[in-house]
Amino acid sequence: MTASAPASFVPGPALSPSEPLLAWLQASGGESRKLLRLPVVITFSNPGRFAIGTAYIGTAPAAPGSAPPADAILLKLDGAGLSVALVEQVRAKCETAMSCALWVDGLWGPRIGSDPLGGMPAPAGPTRWPFAVVEVGDAVDAAATTTGFIENP
């Protein structure tokens, strides 16, 4: 998977500001969900890189020890349907970094469940939106990325 959208994908709204992007993402969910390709910043939760800590839509990791941008759309990545564990794929793509931005294909909402558009509150924190991961792609080129993509109808 590359940074440019193949013929089967069309660009979505700008990544910032996040309100129109979130509305677009929610509209892509529901019963006839469409495949999305989003730039996602993923940070490991521990030095051994055995678990994913935070994930949000973006093109470049925040400075070490910094929080995601205030208007970031936080994600709860669901890799349950992958043949290779999500954390393993991210660890391989991020090489030795504790945080990196990758192209991630998936569906807005949980893989299964009755409320595909509902956000999941983090313990004592902001909403983390479920995103069912289908494929983990290459690193994001922050300078060339301004949108996510949706499967062409």
Residue pairs with C-beta under 8 A, 6 or more apart in sequence:
1 37
1 103
1 105
1 135
1 137
1 138
2 103
2 137
2 138
3 103
3 138
3 140
3 141
3 144
3 145
5 11
5 37
5 149
7 152
8 151
8 152
9 35
9 37
9 149
9 150
9 151
9 152
10 149
10 150
10 152
11 147
11 148
11 149
12 21
12 24
12 36
12 147
12 148
12 149
12 150
13 20
13 21
13 24
13 147
14 20
14 21
14 146
14 147
15 21
15 39
15 57
15 58
15 59
15 145
15 146
15 147
15 148
16 71
17 71
18 57
18 71
18 72
18 73
19 71
21 57
21 73
21 148
22 73
22 129
25 36
25 73
25 108
25 129
26 108
26 117
28 34
28 36
28 108
28 150
29 107
29 108
29 109
29 116
29 117
30 116
30 117
33 107
33 108
33 109
33 116
34 107
34 150
34 151
34 153
35 105
35 106
35 107
35 134
35 150
35 151
36 105
36 106
36 107
36 108
36 131
36 148
36 149
36 150
36 151
37 103
37 104
37 105
37 137
37 148
37 149
37 150
38 57
38 103
38 104
38 106
38 131
38 148
38 149
39 57
39 58
39 59
39 101
39 102
39 103
39 104
39 140
39 145
39 148
40 55
40 56
40 57
40 58
40 75
40 77
40 101
40 102
40 103
40 104
40 131
41 54
41 55
41 56
41 57
41 58
41 59
41 60
41 61
41 62
41 68
41 99
41 100
41 101
42 52
42 54
42 55
42 77
42 90
42 94
42 99
42 100
42 101
42 102
43 52
43 53
43 54
43 55
43 61
43 98
43 99
44 50
44 51
44 52
44 53
44 87
44 90
44 91
44 94
44 98
44 99
45 51
45 52
45 53
45 54
46 53
47 98
49 87
49 91
49 94
49 98
50 87
51 87
52 77
52 86
52 87
52 90
54 68
54 74
55 74
55 75
55 76
55 77
55 131
56 68
56 69
56 72
56 73
56 74
56 75
57 72
57 73
57 75
57 148
58 68
58 69
58 72
58 101
59 101
59 140
59 141
59 142
59 145
60 101
60 140
60 142
61 97
61 99
61 100
61 101
62 68
62 69
62 99
64 98
64 99
68 74
73 129
74 122
74 126
74 127
74 128
74 129
75 128
75 129
75 130
75 131
76 120
76 122
76 128
76 129
76 130
76 131
77 86
77 104
77 106
77 131
77 133
78 106
78 110
78 111
78 130
78 131
78 132
78 133
79 85
79 86
79 87
79 89
79 133
80 111
80 132
81 111
81 132
81 133
81 134
82 89
82 133
82 134
82 136
86 133
86 136
89 136
90 100
90 102
90 136
93 100
93 102
93 136
93 137
93 138
93 139
94 100
94 102
100 139
101 139
101 140
101 142
102 136
102 137
102 138
102 139
102 140
103 136
103 137
103 138
103 139
103 140
104 131
104 133
104 135
104 136
104 137
105 133
105 134
105 135
105 136
105 137
106 131
106 132
106 133
106 134
106 135
107 116
107 131
107 132
107 134
108 116
108 117
108 129
108 130
108 131
108 132
109 115
109 116
109 117
109 118
109 130
109 131
109 132
110 116
110 130
110 132
111 132
113 130
116 130
118 130
119 127
119 128
119 129
119 130
120 127
120 128
120 129
120 130
121 127
121 128
122 128
